[in-house]
């Protein structure tokens, strides 16, 4: 605990989600979870619970989120999902890209080259 001293916003460690940026298909869902953070628990003690976040989307036309952090891709585009702790001024965010189709990202290497298939379907290559 911080023993009663005020904690300034720039002193707070960040809270991370299980995803920072993700691609999903229209109609697919994804559960966002706040990852445990020992530094924040040291500051706020048992008063901080990773399950006590309210969720919002910056673009509900493309991506929605329910009260449990379940994200749904509505239509092609993107939106940012924000989680705000119900008691403390602590935030987390994830950028969600929604596509009609997504690819499974992978990397292949060979004699003098590397090829990367990104989730958005683009391929990047590097030749030595």
N, C-alpha and C positions, 0 to 999 in steps of 0.2 A: 504494500500500500504506500501511498505518497505521504502519509502521516498528516493530512490536513492542509498541505500546501497546495495552492492552486496550480493546475496544470495548464499551460498555455497551448493553444492549438498547434503551434509549430513544433512543440516538444513531443507531441503524441506520435508514437510509432504508427505506421500504416497498418490497415487491416486488409488482408488479401482474400480473394475468393478462389474457389477451386478452378476458375477460368478467368483469364484477363481479356482475351479476345477469342471469339469462336465463330465458326460457320455452321449454320444449321439449315435444313431444308424447310420449305413451306410446310406447315402442319406438324413438324417435329417439335419435341419438347426437350428441355434440358434443365436439370436441377442445379441451381447455384447454392453453394454452401460457403459460409464464412469459415475460414481456416482458423484454428486456435492460435492465439498470440500470447505468449507468456509475458511479454513486456507490458501489454495492456492489462493483463490480469494482475500484475504487480502493482500497477497504478490504481486500478479500480477494485481489485479484490473480487469477491464473489458477486459483486453488483454487476459485473460484465458477463453477459451470456451471449454466445454466438448465435443463439436461436432467436434473440430479441431484436430483429431488424424489420423495418418496413421497407417495402420494395416499390420502385416506380420505373417507368419506361419513358424515355424522351421522345419516342415515336411509336405510339400504340397502333398506328396504322400498319406498321411493319412487324413489330415484336411486342408482345405483352408479357407481363409477369404477375403472378398471383401473390397472395399474402405469405406463402411458404417458399417463395423464391423459384417457383417453377416457371420457366420461360417457354413461350410458344412462338414459333415463327409463323407470322400471318401472311405476309406477301414479300416479294423480293425487295430488298433494301437493307437498311440497318437502323439500329437504335442503341442507345446506351442505357443499361440497366444500373440503377443506383440502389444501394442498400444503405439505410440510415438506422443507426442504433436507436432504440426507443427511449433510452434514458440519457445516453451521452452523445455528444456531437462528434460521432465517429462515422465515417462513410467508407463505402467500398463501391467499386464499379466494374462493369464488364461491357465491352463492346460486342454486340451480337450482329453478325451479318447473316441475312436471310437470302437464300438462293433457291431457284427452282430445282436445281440439282447441285450436289456438292461432290467433291472427289475426296478420297482417302489420301491425305498427304503421305508422300514417301520420298526417299532419297535413293538414287542409284549411282554407283560409281563404276568406272571402267578405266581402261588404259588411257590416261590423260584427260578424263572428263568427269564431271559430276552433273547430274540432272536432278532437279527437284520438282515434284508435282505438288503444287500448293492446293489448299482446300478449295480455293475459288476456281480451280480447273486450269490455271495458268501453269506453264512449265518454264523453269529457269534453268539455264545451262551455264557451265563454266568449263572452259577448255584450258589446259595447261600448255 
